[in-house]
């Protein structure tokens, strides 16, 4: 017979392990943490902000890559 302690953790993902850590958090709390990381990156000068030209080039590359897979 299965262990009820393990059954209560089962969420249907492979391996039968329940969500842990960041994945188990409320989505609102995840966004708050991500926002803090973004602010820290900008303050330290490590964040990259795309120019409109860089964004256009990146979008074109993504489109080309996805059509090659079809």
mmCIF file as gemmi writes it, N, C-alpha and C atoms, coordinates in Angstrom:
data_model
loop_
_atom_site.group_PDB
_atom_site.id
_atom_site.type_symbol
_atom_site.label_atom_id
_atom_site.label_alt_id
_atom_site.label_comp_id
_atom_site.label_asym_id
_atom_site.label_entity_id
_atom_site.label_seq_id
_atom_site.pdbx_PDB_ins_code
_atom_site.Cartn_x
_atom_site.Cartn_y
_atom_site.Cartn_z
_atom_site.occupancy
_atom_site.B_iso_or_equiv
_atom_site.pdbx_formal_charge
_atom_site.auth_seq_id
_atom_site.auth_asym_id
_atom_site.pdbx_PDB_model_num
ATOM 1 N N . UNK Axp A 1 ? 0.846 -1.183 0 1 0 ? 1 A 1
ATOM 2 C CA . UNK Axp A 1 ? 0 0 0 1 0 ? 1 A 1
ATOM 3 C C . UNK Axp A 1 ? 0.888 1.242 0 1 0 ? 1 A 1
ATOM 4 N N . UNK Axp A 2 ? 0.452 2.284 -0.701 1 0 ? 2 A 1
ATOM 5 C CA . UNK Axp A 2 ? 1.246 3.508 -0.851 1 0 ? 2 A 1
ATOM 6 C C . UNK Axp A 2 ? 1.277 4.302 0.444 1 0 ? 2 A 1
ATOM 7 N N . UNK Axp A 3 ? 2.346 5.018 0.63 1 0 ? 3 A 1
ATOM 8 C CA . UNK Axp A 3 ? 2.511 5.864 1.799 1 0 ? 3 A 1
ATOM 9 C C . UNK Axp A 3 ? 1.666 7.127 1.626 1 0 ? 3 A 1
ATOM 10 N N . UNK Axp A 4 ? 0.749 7.383 2.541 1 0 ? 4 A 1
ATOM 11 C CA . UNK Axp A 4 ? -0.148 8.536 2.406 1 0 ? 4 A 1
ATOM 12 C C . UNK Axp A 4 ? 0.604 9.853 2.482 1 0 ? 4 A 1
ATOM 13 N N . UNK Axp A 5 ? 1.745 9.864 3.147 1 0 ? 5 A 1
ATOM 14 C CA . UNK Axp A 5 ? 2.55 11.08 3.231 1 0 ? 5 A 1
ATOM 15 C C . UNK Axp A 5 ? 3.06 11.463 1.841 1 0 ? 5 A 1
ATOM 16 N N . UNK Axp A 6 ? 3.509 10.465 1.057 1 0 ? 6 A 1
ATOM 17 C CA . UNK Axp A 6 ? 3.97 10.73 -0.299 1 0 ? 6 A 1
ATOM 18 C C . UNK Axp A 6 ? 2.81 11.074 -1.208 1 0 ? 6 A 1
ATOM 19 N N . UNK Axp A 7 ? 1.682 10.415 -1.048 1 0 ? 7 A 1
ATOM 20 C CA . UNK Axp A 7 ? 0.521 10.676 -1.883 1 0 ? 7 A 1
ATOM 21 C C . UNK Axp A 7 ? 0.053 12.117 -1.76 1 0 ? 7 A 1
ATOM 22 N N . UNK Axp A 8 ? 0.143 12.705 -0.578 1 0 ? 8 A 1
ATOM 23 C CA . UNK Axp A 8 ? -0.332 14.072 -0.388 1 0 ? 8 A 1
ATOM 24 C C . UNK Axp A 8 ? 0.547 15.078 -1.117 1 0 ? 8 A 1
ATOM 25 N N . UNK Axp A 9 ? 1.8 14.692 -1.427 1 0 ? 9 A 1
ATOM 26 C CA . UNK Axp A 9 ? 2.708 15.59 -2.136 1 0 ? 9 A 1
ATOM 27 C C . UNK Axp A 9 ? 2.55 15.47 -3.646 1 0 ? 9 A 1
ATOM 28 N N . UNK Axp A 10 ? 1.946 14.388 -4.119 1 0 ? 10 A 1
ATOM 29 C CA . UNK Axp A 10 ? 1.868 14.133 -5.551 1 0 ? 10 A 1
ATOM 30 C C . UNK Axp A 10 ? 1.038 15.183 -6.263 1 0 ? 10 A 1
ATOM 31 N N . UNK Axp A 11 ? 1.613 15.771 -7.316 1 0 ? 11 A 1
ATOM 32 C CA . UNK Axp A 11 ? 0.905 16.808 -8.08 1 0 ? 11 A 1
ATOM 33 C C . UNK Axp A 11 ? 0.745 16.43 -9.541 1 0 ? 11 A 1
ATOM 34 N N . UNK Axp A 12 ? 1.138 15.211 -9.908 1 0 ? 12 A 1
ATOM 35 C CA . UNK Axp A 12 ? 0.989 14.774 -11.286 1 0 ? 12 A 1
ATOM 36 C C . UNK Axp A 12 ? 2.21 15.044 -12.156 1 0 ? 12 A 1
ATOM 37 N N . UNK Axp A 13 ? 3.253 15.602 -11.592 1 0 ? 13 A 1
ATOM 38 C CA . UNK Axp A 13 ? 4.449 15.839 -12.385 1 0 ? 13 A 1
ATOM 39 C C . UNK Axp A 13 ? 5.332 14.585 -12.379 1 0 ? 13 A 1
ATOM 40 N N . UNK Axp A 14 ? 6.222 14.437 -13.366 1 0 ? 14 A 1
ATOM 41 C CA . UNK Axp A 14 ? 7.052 13.241 -13.442 1 0 ? 14 A 1
ATOM 42 C C . UNK Axp A 14 ? 7.847 13.014 -12.162 1 0 ? 14 A 1
ATOM 43 N N . UNK Axp A 15 ? 7.953 11.778 -11.753 1 0 ? 15 A 1
ATOM 44 C CA . UNK Axp A 15 ? 8.697 11.441 -10.55 1 0 ? 15 A 1
ATOM 45 C C . UNK Axp A 15 ? 7.842 11.502 -9.299 1 0 ? 15 A 1
ATOM 46 N N . UNK Axp A 16 ? 6.658 12.06 -9.398 1 0 ? 16 A 1
ATOM 47 C CA . UNK Axp A 16 ? 5.739 12.102 -8.271 1 0 ? 16 A 1
ATOM 48 C C . UNK Axp A 16 ? 6.122 13.063 -7.164 1 0 ? 16 A 1
ATOM 49 N N . UNK Axp A 17 ? 7.036 13.98 -7.422 1 0 ? 17 A 1
ATOM 50 C CA . UNK Axp A 17 ? 7.456 14.921 -6.385 1 0 ? 17 A 1
ATOM 51 C C . UNK Axp A 17 ? 6.572 16.161 -6.429 1 0 ? 17 A 1
ATOM 52 N N . UNK Axp A 18 ? 6.232 16.682 -5.272 1 0 ? 18 A 1
ATOM 53 C CA . UNK Axp A 18 ? 5.44 17.903 -5.201 1 0 ? 18 A 1
ATOM 54 C C . UNK Axp A 18 ? 6.289 19.117 -5.503 1 0 ? 18 A 1
ATOM 55 N N . UNK Axp A 19 ? 5.635 20.225 -5.771 1 0 ? 19 A 1
ATOM 56 C CA . UNK Axp A 19 ? 6.363 21.458 -6.029 1 0 ? 19 A 1
ATOM 57 C C . UNK Axp A 19 ? 7.059 21.915 -4.764 1 0 ? 19 A 1
ATOM 58 N N . UNK Axp A 20 ? 8.251 22.461 -4.946 1 0 ? 20 A 1
ATOM 59 C CA . UNK Axp A 20 ? 9.015 22.933 -3.807 1 0 ? 20 A 1
ATOM 60 C C . UNK Axp A 20 ? 9.616 24.292 -4.145 1 0 ? 20 A 1
ATOM 61 N N . UNK Axp A 21 ? 9.936 25.065 -3.14 1 0 ? 21 A 1
ATOM 62 C CA . UNK Axp A 21 ? 10.632 26.325 -3.33 1 0 ? 21 A 1
ATOM 63 C C . UNK Axp A 21 ? 9.846 27.335 -4.144 1 0 ? 21 A 1
ATOM 64 N N . UNK Axp A 22 ? 10.524 27.929 -5.11 1 0 ? 22 A 1
ATOM 65 C CA . UNK Axp A 22 ? 9.946 29.004 -5.924 1 0 ? 22 A 1
ATOM 66 C C . UNK Axp A 22 ? 8.687 28.544 -6.653 1 0 ? 22 A 1
ATOM 67 N N . UNK Axp A 23 ? 8.687 27.313 -7.158 1 0 ? 23 A 1
ATOM 68 C CA . UNK Axp A 23 ? 7.55 26.789 -7.914 1 0 ? 23 A 1
ATOM 69 C C . UNK Axp A 23 ? 6.295 26.661 -7.054 1 0 ? 23 A 1
ATOM 70 N N . UNK Axp A 24 ? 6.462 26.462 -5.754 1 0 ? 24 A 1
ATOM 71 C CA . UNK Axp A 24 ? 5.318 26.276 -4.866 1 0 ? 24 A 1
ATOM 72 C C . UNK Axp A 24 ? 4.754 27.604 -4.364 1 0 ? 24 A 1
ATOM 73 N N . UNK Axp A 25 ? 5.467 28.698 -4.627 1 0 ? 25 A 1
ATOM 74 C CA . UNK Axp A 25 ? 5.028 30.001 -4.135 1 0 ? 25 A 1
ATOM 75 C C . UNK Axp A 25 ? 3.824 30.53 -4.892 1 0 ? 25 A 1
ATOM 76 N N . UNK Axp A 26 ? 3.13 31.424 -4.244 1 0 ? 26 A 1
ATOM 77 C CA . UNK Axp A 26 ? 2.029 32.141 -4.858 1 0 ? 26 A 1
ATOM 78 C C . UNK Axp A 26 ? 2.577 32.951 -6.043 1 0 ? 26 A 1
ATOM 79 N N . UNK Axp A 27 ? 1.908 32.946 -7.209 1 0 ? 27 A 1
ATOM 80 C CA . UNK Axp A 27 ? 2.403 33.694 -8.367 1 0 ? 27 A 1
ATOM 81 C C . UNK Axp A 27 ? 2.649 35.184 -8.071 1 0 ? 27 A 1
ATOM 82 N N . UNK Axp A 28 ? 1.845 35.754 -7.208 1 0 ? 28 A 1
ATOM 83 C CA . UNK Axp A 28 ? 2.032 37.164 -6.858 1 0 ? 28 A 1
ATOM 84 C C . UNK Axp A 28 ? 3.377 37.358 -6.151 1 0 ? 28 A 1
ATOM 85 N N . UNK Axp A 29 ? 3.722 36.438 -5.248 1 0 ? 29 A 1
ATOM 86 C CA . UNK Axp A 29 ? 4.992 36.521 -4.525 1 0 ? 29 A 1
ATOM 87 C C . UNK Axp A 29 ? 6.167 36.28 -5.482 1 0 ? 29 A 1
ATOM 88 N N . UNK Axp A 30 ? 6.005 35.385 -6.447 1 0 ? 30 A 1
ATOM 89 C CA . UNK Axp A 30 ? 7.048 35.15 -7.445 1 0 ? 30 A 1
ATOM 90 C C . UNK Axp A 30 ? 7.345 36.429 -8.221 1 0 ? 30 A 1
ATOM 91 N N . UNK Axp A 31 ? 6.29 37.145 -8.629 1 0 ? 31 A 1
ATOM 92 C CA . UNK Axp A 31 ? 6.476 38.402 -9.362 1 0 ? 31 A 1
ATOM 93 C C . UNK Axp A 31 ? 7.186 39.443 -8.514 1 0 ? 31 A 1
ATOM 94 N N . UNK Axp A 32 ? 6.842 39.506 -7.221 1 0 ? 32 A 1
ATOM 95 C CA . UNK Axp A 32 ? 7.496 40.466 -6.329 1 0 ? 32 A 1
ATOM 96 C C . UNK Axp A 32 ? 8.994 40.19 -6.241 1 0 ? 32 A 1
ATOM 97 N N . UNK Axp A 33 ? 9.361 38.927 -6.109 1 0 ? 33 A 1
ATOM 98 C CA . UNK Axp A 33 ? 10.775 38.553 -6.017 1 0 ? 33 A 1
ATOM 99 C C . UNK Axp A 33 ? 11.494 38.878 -7.33 1 0 ? 33 A 1
ATOM 100 N N . UNK Axp A 34 ? 10.87 38.556 -8.456 1 0 ? 34 A 1
ATOM 101 C CA . UNK Axp A 34 ? 11.474 38.838 -9.759 1 0 ? 34 A 1
ATOM 102 C C . UNK Axp A 34 ? 11.644 40.342 -9.957 1 0 ? 34 A 1
ATOM 103 N N . UNK Axp A 35 ? 10.678 41.107 -9.528 1 0 ? 35 A 1
ATOM 104 C CA . UNK Axp A 35 ? 10.743 42.566 -9.64 1 0 ? 35 A 1
ATOM 105 C C . UNK Axp A 35 ? 11.925 43.114 -8.841 1 0 ? 35 A 1
ATOM 106 N N . UNK Axp A 36 ? 12.123 42.573 -7.635 1 0 ? 36 A 1
ATOM 107 C CA . UNK Axp A 36 ? 13.25 43.007 -6.803 1 0 ? 36 A 1
ATOM 108 C C . UNK Axp A 36 ? 14.58 42.709 -7.5 1 0 ? 36 A 1
ATOM 109 N N . UNK Axp A 37 ? 14.67 41.55 -8.14 1 0 ? 37 A 1
ATOM 110 C CA . UNK Axp A 37 ? 15.89 41.196 -8.864 1 0 ? 37 A 1
ATOM 111 C C . UNK Axp A 37 ? 16.145 42.122 -10.03 1 0 ? 37 A 1
ATOM 112 N N . UNK Axp A 38 ? 15.089 42.497 -10.726 1 0 ? 38 A 1
ATOM 113 C CA . UNK Axp A 38 ? 15.231 43.432 -11.844 1 0 ? 38 A 1
ATOM 114 C C . UNK Axp A 38 ? 15.704 44.795 -11.386 1 0 ? 38 A 1
ATOM 115 N N . UNK Axp A 39 ? 15.143 45.257 -10.295 1 0 ? 39 A 1
ATOM 116 C CA . UNK Axp A 39 ? 15.556 46.559 -9.755 1 0 ? 39 A 1
ATOM 117 C C . UNK Axp A 39 ? 17.021 46.528 -9.342 1 0 ? 39 A 1
ATOM 118 N N . UNK Axp A 40 ? 17.426 45.441 -8.685 1 0 ? 40 A 1
ATOM 119 C CA . UNK Axp A 40 ? 18.816 45.313 -8.24 1 0 ? 40 A 1
ATOM 120 C C . UNK Axp A 40 ? 19.766 45.311 -9.436 1 0 ? 40 A 1
ATOM 121 N N . UNK Axp A 41 ? 19.39 44.622 -10.502 1 0 ? 41 A 1
ATOM 122 C CA . UNK Axp A 41 ? 20.24 44.561 -11.688 1 0 ? 41 A 1
ATOM 123 C C . UNK Axp A 41 ? 20.4 45.95 -12.31 1 0 ? 41 A 1
ATOM 124 N N . UNK Axp A 42 ? 19.329 46.695 -12.36 1 0 ? 42 A 1
ATOM 125 C CA . UNK Axp A 42 ? 19.405 48.045 -12.924 1 0 ? 42 A 1
ATOM 126 C C . UNK Axp A 42 ? 20.263 48.955 -12.044 1 0 ? 42 A 1
ATOM 127 N N . UNK Axp A 43 ? 20.092 48.854 -10.749 1 0 ? 43 A 1
ATOM 128 C CA . UNK Axp A 43 ? 20.86 49.703 -9.836 1 0 ? 43 A 1
ATOM 129 C C . UNK Axp A 43 ? 22.351 49.396 -9.893 1 0 ? 43 A 1
ATOM 130 N N . UNK Axp A 44 ? 22.702 48.121 -10.084 1 0 ? 44 A 1
ATOM 131 C CA . UNK Axp A 44 ? 24.115 47.743 -10.125 1 0 ? 44 A 1
ATOM 132 C C . UNK Axp A 44 ? 24.722 47.943 -11.514 1 0 ? 44 A 1
ATOM 133 N N . UNK Axp A 45 ? 23.876 48.251 -12.5 1 0 ? 45 A 1
ATOM 134 C CA . UNK Axp A 45 ? 24.371 48.477 -13.858 1 0 ? 45 A 1
ATOM 135 C C . UNK Axp A 45 ? 24.54 47.21 -14.664 1 0 ? 45 A 1
ATOM 136 N N . UNK Axp A 46 ? 24.003 46.098 -14.194 1 0 ? 46 A 1
ATOM 137 C CA . UNK Axp A 46 ? 24.138 44.824 -14.907 1 0 ? 46 A 1
ATOM 138 C C . UNK Axp A 46 ? 22.972 44.513 -15.832 1 0 ? 46 A 1
ATOM 139 N N . UNK Axp A 47 ? 21.921 45.303 -15.78 1 0 ? 47 A 1
ATOM 140 C CA . UNK Axp A 47 ? 20.747 45.031 -16.601 1 0 ? 47 A 1
ATOM 141 C C . UNK Axp A 47 ? 20.968 45.569 -18.017 1 0 ? 47 A 1
ATOM 142 N N . UNK Axp A 48 ? 20.404 44.887 -18.983 1 0 ? 48 A 1
ATOM 143 C CA . UNK Axp A 48 ? 20.516 45.326 -20.375 1 0 ? 48 A 1
ATOM 144 C C . UNK Axp A 48 ? 19.156 45.816 -20.839 1 0 ? 48 A 1
ATOM 145 N N . UNK Axp A 49 ? 19.125 46.98 -21.418 1 0 ? 49 A 1
ATOM 146 C CA . UNK Axp A 49 ? 17.889 47.511 -21.987 1 0 ? 49 A 1
ATOM 147 C C . UNK Axp A 49 ? 18.041 47.521 -23.5 1 0 ? 49 A 1
ATOM 148 N N . UNK Axp A 50 ? 17.145 46.828 -24.184 1 0 ? 50 A 1
ATOM 149 C CA . UNK Axp A 50 ? 17.197 46.749 -25.634 1 0 ? 50 A 1
ATOM 150 C C . UNK Axp A 50 ? 16.804 48.079 -26.262 1 0 ? 50 A 1
ATOM 151 N N . UNK Axp A 51 ? 17.541 48.476 -27.297 1 0 ? 51 A 1
ATOM 152 C CA . UNK Axp A 51 ? 17.102 49.586 -28.13 1 0 ? 51 A 1
ATOM 153 C C . UNK Axp A 51 ? 16.055 49.018 -29.082 1 0 ? 51 A 1
ATOM 154 N N . UNK Axp A 52 ? 15.328 49.875 -29.756 1 0 ? 52 A 1
ATOM 155 C CA . UNK Axp A 52 ? 14.303 49.373 -30.683 1 0 ? 52 A 1
ATOM 156 C C . UNK Axp A 52 ? 14.951 48.573 -31.816 1 0 ? 52 A 1
ATOM 157 N N . UNK Axp A 53 ? 16.149 48.971 -32.238 1 0 ? 53 A 1
ATOM 158 C CA . UNK Axp A 53 ? 16.844 48.236 -33.299 1 0 ? 53 A 1
ATOM 159 C C . UNK Axp A 53 ? 17.27 46.842 -32.815 1 0 ? 53 A 1
ATOM 160 N N . UNK Axp A 54 ? 17.808 46.749 -31.608 1 0 ? 54 A 1
ATOM 161 C CA . UNK Axp A 54 ? 18.198 45.447 -31.05 1 0 ? 54 A 1
ATOM 162 C C . UNK Axp A 54 ? 16.984 44.532 -30.91 1 0 ? 54 A 1
ATOM 163 N N . UNK Axp A 55 ? 15.875 45.083 -30.461 1 0 ? 55 A 1
ATOM 164 C CA . UNK Axp A 55 ? 14.655 44.295 -30.299 1 0 ? 55 A 1
ATOM 165 C C . UNK Axp A 55 ? 14.152 43.794 -31.655 1 0 ? 55 A 1
ATOM 166 N N . UNK Axp A 56 ? 14.245 44.636 -32.671 1 0 ? 56 A 1
ATOM 167 C CA . UNK Axp A 56 ? 13.809 44.257 -34.017 1 0 ? 56 A 1
ATOM 168 C C . UNK Axp A 56 ? 14.656 43.09 -34.534 1 0 ? 56 A 1
ATOM 169 N N . UNK Axp A 57 ? 15.964 43.172 -34.339 1 0 ? 57 A 1
ATOM 170 C CA . UNK Axp A 57 ? 16.869 42.107 -34.798 1 0 ? 57 A 1
ATOM 171 C C . UNK Axp A 57 ? 16.588 40.805 -34.044 1 0 ? 57 A 1
ATOM 172 N N . UNK Axp A 58 ? 16.408 40.897 -32.738 1 0 ? 58 A 1
ATOM 173 C CA . UNK Axp A 58 ? 16.126 39.705 -31.927 1 0 ? 58 A 1
ATOM 174 C C . UNK Axp A 58 ? 14.802 39.064 -32.347 1 0 ? 58 A 1
ATOM 175 N N . UNK Axp A 59 ? 13.803 39.864 -32.602 1 0 ? 59 A 1
ATOM 176 C CA . UNK Axp A 59 ? 12.506 39.344 -33.038 1 0 ? 59 A 1
ATOM 177 C C . UNK Axp A 59 ? 12.604 38.645 -34.383 1 0 ? 59 A 1
ATOM 178 N N . UNK Axp A 60 ? 13.401 39.207 -35.271 1 0 ? 60 A 1
ATOM 179 C CA . UNK Axp A 60 ? 13.592 38.598 -36.594 1 0 ? 60 A 1
ATOM 180 C C . UNK Axp A 60 ? 14.289 37.244 -36.441 1 0 ? 60 A 1
ATOM 181 N N . UNK Axp A 61 ? 15.323 37.175 -35.598 1 0 ? 61 A 1
ATOM 182 C CA . UNK Axp A 61 ? 16.037 35.911 -35.382 1 0 ? 61 A 1
ATOM 183 C C . UNK Axp A 61 ? 15.105 34.851 -34.796 1 0 ? 61 A 1
ATOM 184 N N . UNK Axp A 62 ? 14.269 35.245 -33.865 1 0 ? 62 A 1
ATOM 185 C CA . UNK Axp A 62 ? 13.333 34.298 -33.269 1 0 ? 62 A 1
ATOM 186 C C . UNK Axp A 62 ? 12.351 33.751 -34.275 1 0 ? 62 A 1
ATOM 187 N N . UNK Axp A 63 ? 11.874 34.618 -35.149 1 0 ? 63 A 1
ATOM 188 C CA . UNK Axp A 63 ? 10.949 34.187 -36.19 1 0 ? 63 A 1
ATOM 189 C C . UNK Axp A 63 ? 11.593 33.235 -37.163 1 0 ? 63 A 1
ATOM 190 N N . UNK Axp A 64 ? 12.841 33.517 -37.518 1 0 ? 64 A 1
ATOM 191 C CA . UNK Axp A 64 ? 13.57 32.637 -38.423 1 0 ? 64 A 1
ATOM 192 C C . UNK Axp A 64 ? 13.816 31.27 -37.796 1 0 ? 64 A 1
ATOM 193 N N . UNK Axp A 65 ? 14.152 31.26 -36.522 1 0 ? 65 A 1
ATOM 194 C CA . UNK Axp A 65 ? 14.427 29.996 -35.828 1 0 ? 65 A 1
ATOM 195 C C . UNK Axp A 65 ? 13.166 29.145 -35.724 1 0 ? 65 A 1
ATOM 196 N N . UNK Axp A 66 ? 12.032 29.771 -35.456 1 0 ? 66 A 1
ATOM 197 C CA . UNK Axp A 66 ? 10.812 28.985 -35.294 1 0 ? 66 A 1
ATOM 198 C C . UNK Axp A 66 ? 10.307 28.427 -36.618 1 0 ? 66 A 1
ATOM 199 N N . UNK Axp A 67 ? 10.544 29.152 -37.726 1 0 ? 67 A 1
ATOM 200 C CA . UNK Axp A 67 ? 10.084 28.623 -39.023 1 0 ? 67 A 1
ATOM 201 C C . UNK Axp A 67 ? 10.983 27.494 -39.519 1 0 ? 67 A 1
ATOM 202 N N . UNK Axp A 68 ? 12.243 27.452 -39.087 1 0 ? 68 A 1
ATOM 203 C CA . UNK Axp A 68 ? 13.139 26.363 -39.478 1 0 ? 68 A 1
ATOM 204 C C . UNK Axp A 68 ? 12.717 25.05 -38.83 1 0 ? 68 A 1
ATOM 205 N N . UNK Axp A 69 ? 12.061 25.106 -37.686 1 0 ? 69 A 1
ATOM 206 C CA . UNK Axp A 69 ? 11.654 23.897 -36.971 1 0 ? 69 A 1
ATOM 207 C C . UNK Axp A 69 ? 10.419 23.253 -37.582 1 0 ? 69 A 1
ATOM 208 N N . UNK Axp A 70 ? 9.727 23.939 -38.425 1 0 ? 70 A 1
ATOM 209 C CA . UNK Axp A 70 ? 8.466 23.406 -38.992 1 0 ? 70 A 1
ATOM 210 C C . UNK Axp A 70 ? 8.698 22.545 -40.192 1 0 ? 70 A 1
